[in-house]
């Protein structure tokens, strides 16, 4: 183990609160992903869940703000400062994209979700489940490759579904405005899944760096 890492762990145990905050953020995006899957699976009857997703986005902002505030007032941190910033930002991105999808459903007056949107939300939910399971393992910098490999696979699956979904928009004489709206929704769902993969890469980098 690097000398700097050992010193950090000895002299800054109180600042391991970062790990607690990251676990909160991971559980928050898991909750948001679960709600989005429920929202799309039973839309429009479940449209009220959009408010709960918005609450998750606000909670993500709160956690990110607390992490940044601590970072601004802490000299020694349990992991590199740039890794803390990157992970906090990437987790917040997931919550932001999920909230955008829920918001677009209302703004675009979507009457019923397309099948591919439901499938993408299922892929996203699985990805954030793995994120929430991997984050606690940062405390001991344990191997998280089982989770990161699966998240990478899910991201590839999400890409495939998105390509299929966008192709279907141009195959059947759909109203151009409907095409634009659904293209936005599919791209935001893909952005959320990509953000989950980005989190996986950051987590893997932290583990490798501190092992």
Phi and psi in degrees as a GROMACS rama.xvg file:
@    title "Ramachandran Plot"
@    xaxis  label "Phi"
@    yaxis  label "Psi"
@TYPE xy
-57.4093  147.201  UNK-2
-58.7838  -43.473  UNK-3
-60.2101  -40.2178  UNK-4
-63.718  -42.882  UNK-5
-62.2109  -42.8917  UNK-6
-62.7022  -42.6613  UNK-7
-59.1143  -45.3111  UNK-8
-68.0521  -29.103  UNK-9
-77.9849  -44.7705  UNK-10
-94.6691  -8.36552  UNK-11
-132.281  47.8277  UNK-12
-61.6913  -33.9101  UNK-13
-64.8457  -26.9791  UNK-14
-84.3892  4.21421  UNK-15
-72.4539  2.87649  UNK-16
-57.7245  -24.4287  UNK-17
-56.6832  -39.9192  UNK-18
-63.6109  -38.6557  UNK-19
-63.7066  -41.8181  UNK-20
-66.2649  -38.8017  UNK-21
-65.4202  -36.2939  UNK-22
-66.4979  -37.9882  UNK-23
-60.9937  -44.6484  UNK-24
-64.0068  -40.3866  UNK-25
-63.5871  -42.842  UNK-26
-68.1251  -30.8565  UNK-27
-68.425  -43.963  UNK-28
-69.8904  -29.4629  UNK-29
-63.7286  -44.5127  UNK-30
-61.9901  -44.2276  UNK-31
-62.759  -42.3135  UNK-32
-64.5221  -39.5476  UNK-33
-64.3354  -43.8465  UNK-34
-64.6796  -39.5668  UNK-35
-65.0853  -41.0712  UNK-36
-60.9391  -43.5335  UNK-37
-63.7599  -41.3245  UNK-38
-60.2291  -48.4649  UNK-39
-72.7598  -34.1689  UNK-40
-67.0574  -29.5704  UNK-41
-124.254  15.3448  UNK-42
-65.6505  141.88  UNK-43
-92.5072  -0.105773  UNK-44
-60.0013  -26.7274  UNK-45
-99.2521  16.5926  UNK-46
-56.8483  -23.3593  UNK-47
-65.2632  -19.9928  UNK-48
-65.5194  -18.3589  UNK-49
-59.7429  -34.0644  UNK-50
-66.8885  -38.2064  UNK-51
-67.0858  -36.8296  UNK-52
-66.0842  -38.6681  UNK-53
-61.7852  -38.5678  UNK-54
-61.8856  -38.4348  UNK-55
-64.1237  -39.8248  UNK-56
-62.9657  -40.9579  UNK-57
-65.9226  -38.6966  UNK-58
-65.1986  -38.3745  UNK-59
-61.4277  -41.1043  UNK-60
-62.0153  -40.6081  UNK-61
-63.2597  -45.2068  UNK-62
-64.4198  -43.3934  UNK-63
-61.4672  -42.5908  UNK-64
-61.9266  -41.1205  UNK-65
-65.736  -39.8952  UNK-66
-62.3711  -46.4365  UNK-67
-65.9843  -37.9295  UNK-68
-64.5739  -43.1118  UNK-69
-64.0213  -39.0257  UNK-70
-63.3479  -36.3737  UNK-71
-72.3745  -15.3779  UNK-72
-119.009  12.8502  UNK-73
-123.86  131.413  UNK-74
-85.9146  -46.1956  UNK-75
-107.318  132.994  UNK-76
-125.635  154.964  UNK-77
-69.997  -23.1808  UNK-78
-135.328  168.72  UNK-79
-56.8062  142.218  UNK-80
-59.2498  -40.0263  UNK-81
-66.0023  -29.9851  UNK-82
-71.8302  -37.7542  UNK-83
-61.7538  -46.7832  UNK-84
-61.5735  -46.1443  UNK-85
-63.8865  -43.7512  UNK-86
-68.6857  -42.6443  UNK-87
-60.2269  -44.833  UNK-88
-65.5009  -43.104  UNK-89
-66.6827  -39.9722  UNK-90
-65.0795  -39.455  UNK-91
-64.5629  -35.7191  UNK-92
-59.9646  -40.6891  UNK-93
-59.8167  -48.8188  UNK-94
-61.1938  -39.0185  UNK-95
-63.0078  -46.149  UNK-96
-66.2893  -39.3537  UNK-97
-62.0603  -43.6044  UNK-98
-63.8305  -36.4116  UNK-99
-63.7192  -41.755  UNK-100
-59.636  -48.4698  UNK-101
-61.6182  -38.7533  UNK-102
-67.603  -42.0983  UNK-103
-62.3247  -34.4194  UNK-104
-56.8595  -40.7251  UNK-105
-77.5723  -46.3024  UNK-106
-60.6972  -38.673  UNK-107
-89.1865  2.68873  UNK-108
52.8592  48.4946  UNK-109
-68.7469  129.354  UNK-110
-86.461  -38.086  UNK-111
-154.371  140.469  UNK-112
-74.1758  146.075  UNK-113
-73.4897  153.523  UNK-114
-57.1008  -39.1479  UNK-115
-65.0377  -31.4285  UNK-116
-66.4058  -40.5076  UNK-117
-63.369  -43.5815  UNK-118
-64.3504  -38.7183  UNK-119
-64.9258  -38.5613  UNK-120
-66.0295  -32.5102  UNK-121
-68.2259  -41.5713  UNK-122
-62.0823  -45.494  UNK-123
-60.412  -44.7779  UNK-124
-59.6666  -42.0874  UNK-125
-64.0979  -39.8223  UNK-126
-63.58  -44.2644  UNK-127
-72.8989  -23.4434  UNK-128
-62.3424  -43.6799  UNK-129
-67.6046  -35.1841  UNK-130
-62.6084  -47.3573  UNK-131
-62.429  -31.6534  UNK-132
-78.5336  -30.4788  UNK-133
-79.5276  -36.216  UNK-134
-57.1116  -44.5197  UNK-135
-58.8383  -23.168  UNK-136
-74.7257  -8.76813  UNK-137
-64.4279  -28.5839  UNK-138
-57.1778  -35.6719  UNK-139
-112.074  7.2755  UNK-140
51.3285  45.2307  UNK-141
-77.3191  163.266  UNK-142
-64.7465  125.715  UNK-143
-118.922  17.53  UNK-144
-61.7379  -30.9241  UNK-145
-56.8423  -41.916  UNK-146
-74.7306  -44.0042  UNK-147
-68.3975  -37.188  UNK-148
-63.4576  -42.0946  UNK-149
-67.7523  -38.2284  UNK-150
-63.6009  -40.616  UNK-151
-61.5882  -41.2395  UNK-152
-63.748  -42.0336  UNK-153
-64.6523  -36.279  UNK-154
-64.3472  -39.9331  UNK-155
-64.4019  -39.9294  UNK-156
-64.1778  -40.5508  UNK-157
-62.1927  -40.7259  UNK-158
-59.9808  -43.2634  UNK-159
-64.3716  -44.6574  UNK-160
-64.941  -39.168  UNK-161
-63.7153  -44.3202  UNK-162
-60.2676  -43.3191  UNK-163
-62.7697  -41.7144  UNK-164
-65.7223  -46.7898  UNK-165
-67.0567  -37.3661  UNK-166
-61.4145  -38.6889  UNK-167
-66.3327  -25.5066  UNK-168
-67.2345  -26.9908  UNK-169
-102.797  15.6071  UNK-170
-127.063  78.4193  UNK-171
149.297  14.6074  UNK-172
65.4322  36.3522  UNK-173
-72.1216  144.03  UNK-174
-51.5701  130.727  UNK-175
-54.6983  -35.9031  UNK-176
-66.9537  -36.1799  UNK-177
-66.8046  -39.4264  UNK-178
-58.9745  -47.5293  UNK-179
-60.453  -44.4683  UNK-180
-64.1377  -47.4326  UNK-181
-70.3736  -33.0129  UNK-182
-60.7034  -42.0576  UNK-183
-59.5772  -45.1931  UNK-184
-64.2169  -45.0664  UNK-185
-62.7192  -40.375  UNK-186
-67.0426  -35.976  UNK-187
-69.2044  -38.5327  UNK-188
-62.9068  -42.0488  UNK-189
-64.7217  -39.6328  UNK-190
-59.3288  -40.7755  UNK-191
-64.487  -42.3186  UNK-192
-67.335  -40.4569  UNK-193
-61.4495  -39.0461  UNK-194
-64.7557  -36.1287  UNK-195
-64.4816  -40.6473  UNK-196
-64.8875  -37.0575  UNK-197
-62.476  -41.1145  UNK-198
-59.9973  -43.3513  UNK-199
-59.5764  -41.5345  UNK-200
-64.8838  -41.08  UNK-201
-64.2833  -45.2355  UNK-202
-59.767  -44.438  UNK-203
-62.9077  -40.5897  UNK-204
-63.186  -40.7842  UNK-205
-63.1445  -44.943  UNK-206
-62.1299  -45.2628  UNK-207
-63.0152  -43.0245  UNK-208
-65.0493  -31.9951  UNK-209
-106.079  3.624  UNK-210
